[in-house]
Amino acid sequence: NAVQANDNELIDDINIHGKTKGVAPSGRIVNGVPVSIENYKFAVSLRIDDQYFCGESIISVSHVLSAAHCVYPFLKNISRMSVYGGSTSPFSGGVSIPVIRAVNHPDFKPNPPSGLHDFDVAALTVPTNALRGRPNMAPISIQNVQVPAGTRCYVVGWGWTDF
């Protein structure tokens, strides 16, 4: 199921007197709540060989934003990649669209010494207008103003609601 978690819950869950509360600092979010795809039509998944691999966001009718670390291993064989969306489940009820181009940020390093990925962003292209008019699929509204500090933000993706 698609899940939503806000950043304050994550911070509260991890930062207890300066120690982690049963969560390794992996950047993963748990303890979300199930939501309907109708409220988050931009949420799609990257599939590799038709298997769920990573979460993504639709940014135009022909482009999807992903994490470079998800895309990097398959850049030389993009025919293995597809975008799947239109359903609350990343496994059924949606539509699969082939990826025709994938580009990682030029400063992305696949195996950094720190183990942390900077510039971890990739743009995927699907056939022209392939995402237009699809049920429960639409680009995310991209802001052109700075979001004030303290603004409640949400993360949407597929994962566990408990750990």
C-alpha positions as CSV (number, residue, x, y, z in Angstrom):
1,N,0.0,0.0,0.0
2,A,1.0,3.6,-0.5
3,V,2.0,5.2,2.8
4,Q,2.5,8.7,4.0
5,A,4.7,9.8,6.8
6,N,5.5,13.3,7.9
7,D,9.0,14.4,8.7
8,N,8.2,15.4,12.3
9,E,7.1,11.8,13.1
10,L,10.4,10.5,11.7
11,I,12.4,13.0,13.7
12,D,10.5,12.2,16.9
13,D,10.9,8.5,16.3
14,I,14.7,8.7,15.8
15,N,15.8,11.5,18.2
16,I,15.2,10.3,21.7
17,H,17.7,12.0,24.0
18,G,20.3,12.0,21.2
19,K,20.0,8.2,20.6
20,T,18.2,6.3,18.0
21,K,15.0,4.5,19.1
22,G,15.4,1.1,17.4
23,V,16.0,2.7,14.0
24,A,19.4,2.8,12.2
25,P,20.1,6.1,10.6
26,S,19.5,4.7,7.1
27,G,17.2,7.5,5.9
28,R,14.3,5.1,5.7
29,I,10.9,6.1,6.9
30,V,8.6,3.7,8.8
31,N,5.3,4.1,10.7
32,G,3.4,5.7,7.8
33,V,-0.3,5.4,7.3
34,P,-2.1,3.9,4.3
35,V,-3.4,6.4,1.8
36,S,-5.3,6.4,-1.5
37,I,-3.5,7.0,-4.7
38,E,-6.3,9.5,-5.7
39,N,-4.7,12.0,-3.3
40,Y,-1.1,11.4,-4.5
41,K,-1.5,10.9,-8.3
42,F,2.2,11.8,-8.8
43,A,3.4,8.7,-6.9
44,V,4.6,6.0,-9.3
45,S,7.2,3.3,-9.0
46,L,10.3,2.2,-10.9
47,R,10.1,-1.4,-12.0
48,I,13.0,-3.4,-13.1
49,D,12.1,-6.5,-15.1
50,D,8.5,-5.8,-14.1
51,Q,9.3,-6.0,-10.4
52,Y,8.9,-3.1,-7.9
53,F,12.2,-1.4,-7.3
54,C,11.9,2.2,-6.1
55,G,9.4,5.0,-5.6
56,E,9.3,8.0,-8.1
57,S,7.3,11.2,-8.8
58,I,5.7,12.2,-12.0
59,I,7.0,15.7,-12.9
60,S,5.5,16.1,-16.4
61,V,3.5,14.1,-18.9
62,S,6.7,12.5,-20.2
63,H,9.1,12.7,-17.2
64,V,9.6,11.1,-13.9
65,L,12.0,12.0,-11.0
66,S,13.8,9.2,-9.4
67,A,16.8,8.5,-7.2
68,A,20.1,8.1,-9.1
69,H,21.1,5.1,-6.9
70,C,18.0,3.3,-8.1
71,V,18.7,4.0,-11.8
72,Y,22.5,3.8,-12.0
73,P,22.8,0.0,-12.1
74,F,20.5,-0.2,-15.2
75,L,21.7,2.8,-17.3
76,K,23.3,0.5,-19.8
77,N,20.1,-1.5,-20.2
78,I,17.1,0.8,-19.8
79,S,14.9,-1.6,-21.6
80,R,14.7,-3.4,-18.2
81,M,13.1,-0.2,-16.6
82,S,9.5,0.8,-16.6
83,V,7.3,3.3,-14.7
84,Y,4.3,1.8,-12.9
85,G,1.4,3.9,-11.6
86,G,-2.3,4.6,-11.2
87,S,-2.8,2.2,-8.3
88,T,-2.3,2.3,-4.5
89,S,-0.5,-1.0,-4.8
90,P,2.9,-1.1,-6.6
91,F,2.0,-4.7,-7.6
92,S,-1.4,-4.6,-9.2
93,G,-4.2,-2.5,-10.6
94,G,-2.0,0.0,-12.4
95,V,-0.3,0.5,-15.8
96,S,3.3,-0.1,-16.8
97,I,5.0,2.4,-19.2
98,P,8.5,1.8,-20.7
99,V,11.4,4.1,-19.9
100,I,13.1,5.3,-23.1
101,R,15.8,7.5,-21.5
102,A,17.4,7.8,-18.1
103,V,19.9,10.5,-17.0
104,N,21.5,10.7,-13.6
105,H,22.8,14.0,-12.2
106,P,26.3,14.5,-13.6
107,D,27.8,14.9,-10.1
108,F,26.3,11.6,-8.7
109,K,28.9,9.2,-7.5
110,P,27.7,5.5,-7.4
111,N,30.0,4.3,-4.6
112,P,31.0,7.3,-2.4
113,P,33.5,6.6,0.4
114,S,31.0,7.9,3.0
115,G,28.3,5.6,1.7
116,L,26.0,8.6,1.4
117,H,24.8,9.7,-2.0
118,D,25.0,13.4,-2.9
119,F,23.2,14.6,-6.1
120,D,21.1,11.4,-5.8
121,V,18.6,12.4,-8.5
122,A,17.7,11.0,-11.9
123,A,15.3,12.0,-14.7
124,L,13.5,9.3,-16.6
125,T,11.8,9.9,-19.9
126,V,8.8,7.9,-21.1
127,P,7.2,8.1,-24.6
128,T,5.8,11.6,-25.4
129,N,2.6,12.3,-23.4
130,A,2.5,8.7,-22.1
131,L,1.5,9.9,-18.7
132,R,-1.2,12.3,-19.9
133,G,-4.8,11.4,-19.2
134,R,-4.0,8.2,-17.3
135,P,-6.4,7.4,-14.4
136,N,-4.8,8.3,-11.0
137,M,-1.6,9.6,-12.7
138,A,-0.7,13.3,-12.9
139,P,2.4,15.4,-12.4
140,I,3.2,16.8,-8.9
141,S,2.7,20.5,-8.5
142,I,6.3,21.9,-8.4
143,Q,6.6,24.9,-6.2
144,N,8.4,28.0,-7.5
145,V,8.6,29.7,-4.1
146,Q,10.8,28.8,-1.1
147,V,8.9,26.7,1.5
148,P,9.1,28.4,4.9
149,A,11.0,26.6,7.7
150,G,8.7,24.6,9.9
151,T,6.2,23.8,7.1
152,R,4.7,20.4,7.5
153,C,5.9,18.1,4.7
154,Y,4.9,14.6,3.7
155,V,6.7,11.7,2.1
156,V,4.8,9.3,0.0
157,G,5.9,5.9,-1.2
158,W,5.5,2.2,-0.8
159,G,6.8,0.6,2.3
160,W,6.1,-0.8,5.7
161,T,3.6,0.9,8.1
162,D,5.5,-0.7,11.0
163,F,8.9,-2.2,11.5
